[in-house]
Amino acid sequence: MKTIDSIPITKISRASKLVSTGAKVGVNYLKYYGDKMVNPKEEAKERLNQNNAEDIYDSLKKLKGSALKVAQMLSMEKSILPKAYVEKFSLSQFSVPPLSPPLVIKTFKKYFGKHPNELFDTFNATSVNAASIGQVHLADKDGKKFAVKIQYPGVAESITSDLALVKPIAIKMFNIKGKDSDKYFKEVEDKLVEETNYLLEIEQSKAVVEACKHIPNLKFPNYYEQYSSERIITMDYMEGEHLSEFVAHNKDQELSNKLGQALWDFYMYQIHNLKKVHADPHPGNFLVSKDGALIALDFGCMKAIPENFYKPYFELADKNCINDPVAFKEKMYELEILRKDDSEEEMTFFSNMFHELLSLFTQPFQNEIFDFSDAEFFNQVAEMGQKYSKSTELRNMNGNRGSKHFIYINRTFFGLYNLMFDLKAENIKINNFTTL
């Protein structure tokens, strides 16, 4: 894969890159208008999506950082984004052009104050894995193999300006209105800032490992502060296959079930026992070891779940609450889905919409055992996502609703459901975590 010798760091250079991408998208639309005049509209639309996804991703992968992280988050929205965008943006999870070796050495010396060979016996300046915020290198010391994650230069400093550039697109995409909409962007900004603090990530990683090490069929790396800094993390090198690569060829249903149960238990234990969860469940953060265990990596994005959100959120997953109009409405207000300034039309629409969504999405929690290989369930989730993404009625209403905590908790569940479906995990014991 071609390497990168520099990354746009200043606000102006990053904005210029996005503006030039916008110009390419404009040209794609001009081509589309001509294309649909001579070819079927659906085919023309698909080509437009492919061209736009290609150009947008090509720009984001060169910017890296929070701009690319947003693409990674959007790649999990399989039921909302067109397939071309999901496929292209999914590459941001663990396959983007890495920094060139000379830039890696320069970056290492800047963040650590030393050449990598002063710390390790050997250090491979060619990365083995590159993602949105950093890339991973192999190192060796005293016969032990390490994975060294180096953050891209300028990432932490450009978060605020990157989000300012993305904000108008997000406001239009999610129909956000109202003066208090900044709380959503502040939530994303705060989490991205945390993700660039590698000392915090080490602290969070060690806490998760200690709390969850008893869960069967689950493995974690150890972390080494003496070889780490605010922008560099050194951990055990874990041998395994990325989850997305594993599911592409796996035919062992028993192994799928075992991995699925471990993954589900890991998330339920964090949510219900720790009230803090690994809010970045995409395939690039999980490996499958040769002995059939799940390896969990990268705890930069951890979401604390306050009690005043946790309680009504999971009460809404209770079938009795969903089917009790009074209790249901009460929880909707507690979670800020319904607002006191809603019109009668908005109140009716959002009550009906969320009743439909929750009745479907909470099905796993209505059962002691659930089959995550059930294509019909996931088809219904996708169809419902498409239904509301195309709803003109929804577009005319204020989309600024719901607690800010929904952003990362819903992201966690969407990602978890998708991973469980990718694994085709069957016979998953939903409350198994209570016996661990």
Residue pairs with C-beta under 8 A, 6 or more apart in sequence:
1 95
1 97
1 98
2 97
3 97
3 98
3 99
3 100
3 101
3 103
4 62
4 97
4 98
4 99
4 100
4 103
5 99
5 100
5 102
5 103
6 103
7 62
7 63
7 64
7 65
7 99
7 152
7 153
7 154
8 14
8 16
8 17
8 62
8 63
8 154
9 153
9 154
9 157
9 158
11 158
11 161
14 63
14 67
14 158
14 161
14 162
14 165
15 161
15 165
17 59
17 62
17 63
18 59
18 63
18 67
18 165
20 59
21 55
21 56
21 58
21 59
24 55
25 52
25 55
25 56
28 48
28 51
28 52
28 55
29 48
31 48
31 51
32 44
32 45
32 47
32 48
35 43
35 44
35 47
35 48
36 44
36 45
46 82
46 84
49 82
49 83
49 84
49 85
50 84
52 84
52 85
53 82
53 84
53 85
53 87
53 88
53 89
54 88
56 71
56 85
56 88
57 71
57 88
57 89
57 91
57 92
60 67
60 68
60 70
60 71
60 92
61 68
61 91
61 92
61 96
61 97
62 97
63 162
64 96
64 132
64 133
64 152
64 155
65 132
65 133
65 152
65 154
65 155
65 158
65 159
65 162
66 132
66 155
66 158
66 159
66 162
66 163
66 166
66 192
67 162
67 165
67 166
68 92
68 96
68 132
68 133
69 92
69 132
69 133
69 192
69 195
70 166
71 89
71 92
71 132
72 89
72 92
72 93
72 131
72 132
72 282
73 411
74 81
74 85
74 89
75 81
75 85
75 86
75 89
75 90
75 92
75 93
75 282
76 282
76 411
76 414
76 415
76 418
77 86
77 385
77 414
78 86
78 382
78 385
78 418
79 381
79 382
79 383
79 384
79 385
79 386
79 389
80 385
80 386
80 389
81 89
92 131
92 132
93 131
93 244
93 282
93 283
93 284
94 129
94 130
94 131
94 242
94 283
94 284
95 130
96 130
96 131
96 132
97 130
98 104
98 126
98 127
98 130
98 135
99 107
99 127
99 130
99 135
99 150
99 152
101 125
101 126
102 125
103 153
104 125
104 127
104 135
104 137
104 150
105 115
105 116
105 125
107 150
107 151
107 152
107 153
107 231
108 114
108 115
108 116
108 150
108 232
109 115
110 153
111 150
111 151
111 229
111 230
111 231
111 232
112 119
112 229
112 232
116 123
116 125
116 137
116 139
116 148
117 123
119 139
119 141
119 227
120 139
120 140
120 141
120 146
120 148
120 227
121 139
121 140
121 141
121 142
122 139
122 140
123 137
123 138
123 139
123 140
123 148
124 137
124 138
124 139
125 137
126 137
127 135
127 136
127 137
128 136
128 137
128 138
128 147
129 135
129 136
129 284
130 136
131 284
133 151
133 152
133 155
133 195
133 196
133 300
134 149
134 150
134 151
134 152
134 155
135 149
135 150
135 152
136 147
136 148
136 149
136 150
137 147
137 148
137 149
137 150
138 145
138 146
138 147
138 148
138 237
139 145
139 146
139 147
139 148
139 234
140 146
141 227
145 236
145 237
146 224
146 227
146 234
146 235
146 236
146 237
147 221
147 234
147 235
147 236
147 237
147 238
148 227
148 232
148 233
148 234
149 198
149 232
149 233
149 234
149 235
150 231
150 232
151 196
151 198
151 231
151 232
155 196
156 193
156 196
156 197
156 231
159 189
159 192
159 193
159 196
160 189
163 185
163 188
163 189
163 192
167 185
170 176
170 185
171 177
171 181
174 399
175 394
175 395
175 397
175 398
175 399
176 184
176 399
176 400
177 398
177 399
177 400
178 398
178 400
180 400
181 400
183 404
184 400
184 404
184 407
186 404
187 404
187 405
187 407
187 408
188 407
191 279
191 301
191 303
191 408
194 200
194 300
194 301
194 302
195 201
195 300
195 301
196 231
196 300
197 230
197 300
198 228
198 229
198 230
198 231
198 232
198 233
198 300
199 228
199 229
199 230
200 300
201 233
201 298
201 299
201 300
202 223
202 225
202 228
202 233
204 299
204 300
204 302
205 220
205 223
205 235
205 299
206 223
208 220
208 270
208 274
208 278
208 296
208 299
208 302
209 220
209 222
209 223
211 269
211 270
211 273
211 274
212 218
212 220
212 266
212 269
212 270
213 220
214 436
215 262
215 265
215 266
215 269
215 436
216 262
216 265
216 436
217 258
217 259
217 261
217 262
217 292
217 293
217 294
218 262
218 265
218 266
218 293
218 294
218 295
218 296
219 238
219 289
219 293
219 294
219 295
219 296
220 295
220 296
220 297
221 235
221 236
221 237
221 238
221 295
221 297
222 235
222 236
223 233
223 234
223 235
224 234
224 235
227 234
228 234
238 287
238 289
238 295
238 297
239 287
239 289
239 290
240 287
240 288
240 289
240 290
240 295
241 287
241 288
242 283
242 284
242 286
242 287
243 283
243 286
243 287
243 288
243 419
243 422
243 423
244 283
244 284
244 422
246 288
247 256
247 422
247 423
247 424
250 256
253 424
253 426
255 292
256 423
256 424
256 425
256 426
257 425
257 426
257 427
257 428
258 292
259 288
259 292
259 294
259 423
259 425
260 372
260 420
260 423
260 425
260 426
260 428
261 425
261 428
261 429
261 432
262 293
262 294
263 286
263 294
263 416
263 419
263 420
263 423
263 425
264 416
264 420
264 425
264 428
264 430
264 432
264 433
265 432
265 433
265 436
266 278
266 294
266 296
267 277
267 278
267 281
267 412
267 416
268 430
268 431
268 432
268 433
269 433
269 436
270 276
270 277
270 278
271 277
271 305
271 310
271 412
272 433
272 434
273 433
275 304
275 305
275 306
275 307
275 310
276 302
276 303
276 304
276 305
277 302
277 303
277 305
277 409
277 412
278 285
278 296
278 299
278 301
278 302
278 412
279 301
279 302
279 303
279 408
279 409
279 411
279 412
280 298
280 300
280 301
280 415
281 412
281 415
281 416
281 419
282 415
282 419
283 419
283 422
284 298
285 296
285 297
285 298
286 294
286 295
286 296
286 297
286 419
287 294
287 295
287 297
288 294
288 295
289 295
301 408
303 405
303 408
303 409
303 412
305 405
305 409
306 405
308 334
309 335
309 403
309 405
309 409
312 331
312 334
312 335
313 335
313 405
313 409
315 321
315 327
315 331
316 322
316 328
316 331
316 332
316 335
316 358
316 362
317 358
317 362
317 365
318 365
319 362
319 366
320 327
321 327
321 328
321 331
322 328
322 355
322 358
322 359
322 362
328 351
328 355
329 338
329 351
332 338
332 350
332 351
332 354
333 340
335 402
335 403
335 406
336 401
336 402
336 403
337 350
337 354
337 401
337 402
338 347
338 350
338 351
338 401
339 346
339 398
339 401
342 350
345 397
346 397
346 398
349 393
349 394
349 397
350 397
350 401
353 388
353 394
356 384
357 384
357 388
360 377
360 380
360 381
360 384
361 381
361 413
363 370
363 377
364 370
364 372
364 428
364 430
365 430
367 430
368 429
368 430
368 431
369 427
369 428
369 429
369 430
370 428
370 430
371 377
371 426
371 427
371 428
372 417
372 420
372 421
372 423
372 424
372 425
372 426
372 428
373 421
373 424
373 425
373 426
378 417
378 421
381 417
388 394
420 428
